[in-house]
Amino acid sequence: MSNRDTDKAFAGSIPELYDTYLVPLIFEPYVADLANRLASRSLTRVLEIAAGTGVVTRTLASVLPESVSIVATDLNQPMLDLASAVGTKRPVEWRQADAMKLPFRDGTFDAVVCCGIGSWGSWGARCLSNGDYVMGVGPPDGVTAAGGC
Ligand SMILES: C[S@@+](CC[C@H](N)C(=O)[O-])C[C@H]1O[C@@H](n2cnc3c(N)ncnc32)[C@H](O)[C@@H]1O
């Protein structure tokens, strides 16, 4: 396994440590802002990419109307397993997916949301561009709510 592969693998003790220490320290402050941006819009289907242990997902499930379906994705299934175990106020579809190869047809979603990939540079920007396509609009102007941190 190369360094690049181990950098991408969030497994073993990482999901628990991530959720306990990094989420409150780094990511939680962005969550309300992201959720509020979406809550003011008329939406039917929202995709979250790189959802991790679900800090954003949990808030979206609380603030968005139940009529809005939420699909939360991440590359690493162990992160989603922890998110799913913590749970959400209402059902959410958890699905393993690489943000670089999203397994959805163009136009499936009307919003794509993400927190915590700001530090990924041009790679993060490419992930968000893929989000544009699954909303059925081409980059660069289709991302309804993209949170960078
Ligand atoms: C910094 S964490 C952010 C998690 C979450 N959004 C949050 O705010 O707590 C980055 C997440 O990106 C995921 N990730 C890494 N590469 C990915 C890829 N190619 N596609 C989707 N998710 C990826 C990791 O598994 C990890 O959960």
The ligand as a Tripos MOL2 file, in Angstrom:
@<TRIPOS>MOLECULE
LIG
   27    29     1     0     0
SMALL
NO_CHARGES

@<TRIPOS>ATOM
      1 C1        -11.9440   15.9830    6.5670 C.3       1 LIG1
      2 S1        -13.1190   14.6650    6.4470 S.3       1 LIG1
      3 C2        -14.6550   15.5740    6.3520 C.3       1 LIG1
      4 C3        -15.8270   14.7330    6.7780 C.3       1 LIG1
      5 C4        -17.1360   15.4940    7.0260 C.3       1 LIG1
      6 N1        -17.5970   16.1810    5.8430 N.3       1 LIG1
      7 C5        -17.0230   16.4500    8.1780 C.2       1 LIG1
      8 O1        -17.2370   17.6630    7.9820 O.co2     1 LIG1
      9 O2        -16.7420   16.0050    9.2970 O.co2     1 LIG1
     10 C6        -12.8410   14.1410    4.8040 C.3       1 LIG1
     11 C7        -13.6730   12.9390    4.3830 C.3       1 LIG1
     12 O3        -13.4560   12.7470    2.9980 O.3       1 LIG1
     13 C8        -13.5250   11.3680    2.7210 C.3       1 LIG1
     14 N2        -12.9030   11.1380    1.4130 N.ar      1 LIG1
     15 C9        -11.5900   11.0510    1.0980 C.ar      1 LIG1
     16 N3        -11.4310   10.8660   -0.2240 N.ar      1 LIG1
     17 C10       -12.6880   10.8300   -0.7510 C.ar      1 LIG1
     18 C11       -13.1840   10.6290   -2.0670 C.ar      1 LIG1
     19 N4        -12.3660   10.4250   -3.1190 N.pl3     1 LIG1
     20 N5        -14.5150   10.6290   -2.2550 N.ar      1 LIG1
     21 C12       -15.3540   10.7900   -1.2100 C.ar      1 LIG1
     22 N6        -14.9490   10.9690    0.0440 N.ar      1 LIG1
     23 C13       -13.6190   10.9900    0.2790 C.ar      1 LIG1
     24 C14       -12.8400   10.7230    3.8940 C.3       1 LIG1
     25 O4        -13.2280    9.3790    4.0470 O.3       1 LIG1
     26 C15       -13.3310   11.6230    5.0330 C.3       1 LIG1
     27 O5        -14.4970   11.0890    5.6170 O.3       1 LIG1
@<TRIPOS>BOND
     1     1     2 1
     2     2     3 1
     3     2    10 1
     4     3     4 1
     5     4     5 1
     6     5     6 1
     7     5     7 1
     8     7     8 2
     9     7     9 1
    10    10    11 1
    11    11    12 1
    12    11    26 1
    13    12    13 1
    14    13    14 1
    15    13    24 1
    16    14    15 ar
    17    14    23 ar
    18    15    16 ar
    19    16    17 ar
    20    17    18 ar
    21    17    23 ar
    22    18    19 1
    23    18    20 ar
    24    20    21 ar
    25    21    22 ar
    26    22    23 ar
    27    24    25 1
    28    24    26 1
    29    26    27 1
@<TRIPOS>SUBSTRUCTURE
     1 LIG1         1 GROUP 0 **** ****
